[in-house]
Amino acid sequence: MKQITLIILFITFSFAGFFNETAAEDKAEYLENDRLCKLFKQKVIDYKKNMRADFLAATTLASYEHRAELFCQKAEELKFDTNTTAYEQ
């Protein structure tokens, strides 16, 4: 009887989501992508202010713009409501 009760409790806890770590990992990934998105958007703005007029500067700017777009797109894919643990896909 004790074994059946323990099995039922274990199954209940496992389906209740107490062992679910993917939501925390997804939230951490979203926050990192959001941080990098903001960082590269600011880099683009700052770099345009002091940009030289040569090929290397244009390439650097294109690189910053590409990375900003990439990280913003990744952050948009995993949209988290930061007040809860739920997220939209």
C-alpha positions as CSV (number, residue, x, y, z in Angstrom):
1,M,0.0,0.0,0.0
2,K,2.9,2.4,0.8
3,Q,4.5,1.7,-2.5
4,I,1.3,2.5,-4.4
5,T,0.9,5.8,-2.5
6,L,4.5,6.7,-3.2
7,I,4.1,5.9,-6.9
8,I,1.0,8.0,-7.1
9,L,2.7,10.9,-5.3
10,F,5.7,10.7,-7.6
11,I,3.5,10.7,-10.7
12,T,1.5,13.6,-9.4
13,F,4.7,15.7,-8.8
14,S,6.2,14.8,-12.2
15,F,3.1,15.8,-14.0
16,A,2.6,19.0,-11.9
17,G,5.7,20.5,-13.5
18,F,8.0,20.7,-10.5
19,F,10.7,18.9,-12.5
20,N,10.3,21.1,-15.6
21,E,13.4,23.1,-16.2
22,T,12.8,24.0,-19.8
23,A,10.7,27.1,-18.9
24,A,13.6,28.5,-16.9
25,E,16.1,27.8,-19.6
26,D,13.8,29.4,-22.3
27,K,13.4,32.5,-20.1
28,A,17.1,32.8,-19.6
29,E,17.7,32.5,-23.4
30,Y,15.0,35.1,-24.1
31,L,16.5,37.5,-21.6
32,E,20.0,37.1,-23.0
33,N,18.7,37.6,-26.6
34,D,16.8,40.6,-25.5
35,R,19.8,42.1,-23.8
36,L,22.0,41.5,-26.9
37,C,19.3,43.0,-29.2
38,K,19.3,46.2,-27.2
39,L,23.1,46.3,-27.0
40,F,23.6,46.0,-30.8
41,K,20.8,48.5,-31.5
42,Q,22.7,51.0,-29.3
43,K,26.0,50.1,-31.0
44,V,24.5,50.8,-34.4
45,I,23.3,54.2,-33.2
46,D,26.6,55.1,-31.6
47,Y,28.7,53.8,-34.5
48,K,26.7,55.8,-37.1
49,K,27.5,59.0,-35.1
50,N,31.2,58.6,-35.4
51,M,31.5,56.4,-38.5
52,R,34.4,56.9,-41.0
53,A,33.8,56.9,-44.7
54,D,35.6,53.8,-45.8
55,F,34.8,50.2,-46.7
56,L,35.9,48.8,-43.3
57,A,33.6,51.1,-41.4
58,A,30.7,50.2,-43.7
59,T,31.4,46.5,-43.1
60,T,31.5,47.0,-39.3
61,L,28.2,48.8,-39.4
62,A,26.6,46.1,-41.5
63,S,27.9,43.5,-39.0
64,Y,26.3,45.4,-36.1
65,E,23.0,45.8,-37.9
66,H,23.0,42.1,-38.8
67,R,23.6,41.0,-35.3
68,A,21.0,43.4,-33.9
69,E,18.5,41.9,-36.4
70,L,19.5,38.4,-35.5
71,F,19.2,38.8,-31.7
72,C,16.0,40.8,-32.0
73,Q,14.5,38.0,-34.1
74,K,15.5,35.3,-31.7
75,A,14.0,37.3,-28.8
76,E,10.8,37.8,-30.7
77,E,10.5,34.0,-31.3
78,L,10.4,33.3,-27.5
79,K,8.3,36.1,-26.2
80,F,8.1,35.9,-22.4
81,D,5.8,37.6,-20.0
82,T,8.5,38.6,-17.5
83,N,5.9,38.7,-14.7
84,T,5.0,35.1,-15.0
85,T,6.7,31.9,-16.2
86,A,4.4,31.5,-19.2
87,Y,5.6,32.3,-22.7
88,E,4.2,32.6,-26.2
89,Q,5.4,30.8,-29.2
